[in-house]
Amino acid sequence: MFKSTWRCDLTLDSQCSITSGDPDRLVDSIRRGADLRIQTAFRHNEHIDTASASDELIREVAEFKTTYLMDDRFVAGIMTNRQPVQLPDGFGPRPSMSFFLYNQDGQQAIARPFLDGVPTSGAPGPSPCDDHSAMPNYHQIDGYDGDTNAPSSNFVYAFDTFRYLVRDDWMEVLAHDREGQVVSGSIDELAEAFADGADVKVAIRGLCADVEAEAPCMMDHEVFVPIGYSYYYTAQQCYIGAAHPTVRVRPAIPLRYHSNAWDFGWLLPRTDGFCARLLNDPYTLQFHRSERRYAMRWFVR
């Protein structure tokens, strides 16, 4: 019989009230590098096709490849690889990324950079909320950038349930400051584990402090991103990890999208504190190269 490696740390009901588990337990798990998935449940004619007669219950489990720990006390996750789908048959009408964001308190958000090159003429700024009168469980809080290539909004969809699932089997093997000075653990342990085929994940402290250049964010935060490709310079004893694509959002509690306060792209962190960044402006889809130094923690599995 199949035995899951995942456990539920927190469950919310449709009012986002806690029915089981503990938010502090979820925070502790993410702090240790745990993977996050969230199971929700909804009715077909309440969420997918409001004109349908089918009230079939649909369960969804979504992975959140990028996780955030804000102020060492609040968790959020972002779906970084999702293309919109039109259930049950195929994909949505326009190619885009669906950067859904879920907070531990049930508040959600969506940022959607379109990938099909359709010209836009709008400027970033607040947008009117959409008409969700046919979808009474959808409670939009605000909207931004509706006439640009990267509209976003914050909302709560009253799913029947929210179950925050974690796979908590990562081991922290190295922590260093922004100059690469070891705080705990060992570069040797990281190098040996990756050479044996172990998965690697990195937590980067302060990654999103410069997302909004005019107003640097001072909130302490860590962003956890899996590593897809690894390299180790044996003489220099320097590990380099090419991370999965990630989404950077200006840190806040809860985490929310708004104009000019998010981007996405790829990171190349090293164990000497250096991190190369290839970041995409969602309004123009133009890439920009930059580099910074960060304190980091490294995990293996």
WOTAZI-V522498 format. One line per field, one symbol per residue. phi: phi as a letter, one per 30 degrees, with the letter a starting at -180 (. if undefined). psi: psi as a letter, one per 20 degrees, with the letter a starting at -180 (. if undefined). burial: # if it has 16 or more other ideal C-beta (glycine too) atoms within 10 Angstrom, else .. Layout:
phi=???
psi=???
burial=???
This chain:
phi=.dbdccbccabccdcicdcaiaedddedddedjedbbbcbbacedcbcbdcdddcedccbbccbdcbbbchhbbcbbbdcbccdccdccacddbdaccddbbcdcjdbabbbddcciddbbdcelebddddcddbddccdcabbidccdbdbacabcddeabcdcbccbdbdcabbddciddcaiaddddddddddjddbbbccdiecdcecddbedcddabccbdccbbbbddddhbcbbdddebbcbedabddbdaehbaablbbbdbdcjdbdbcccdddchccbcabbcbdbbcbbb
psi=ppoqjqqohppqaijkqphraphhggggghhjjqqpqpprqrqgjhhgniiqipkppppppqqnhpqqopkkipqqqpoijpppqnqjhbrrhpprqnmqpprijiprrppnpqjjjpqqirqqrqqqqrokhimiionpgrqqkhjaimqrrqropmqhqooopqomkqppippraijjppgqbphgggggghhjjqqqqqpopjhjhjgnhimqpippqqpppqphpqqoohgilppppoqqqrppppprorpqqrpkkqarbqqnqrjjiqoqpnqpohhikpqpqrqrpqpqqpqq.
burial=.....#.#####.#.#....#.#.###.############.#######.........#.....#######...#######.#.............###################.........#..#.......#..#.#.#####.############..#######.#.#####.#.#....#.#..##.##...############.##....#...#######..#.#.....####.#################################.#.#####........#########.
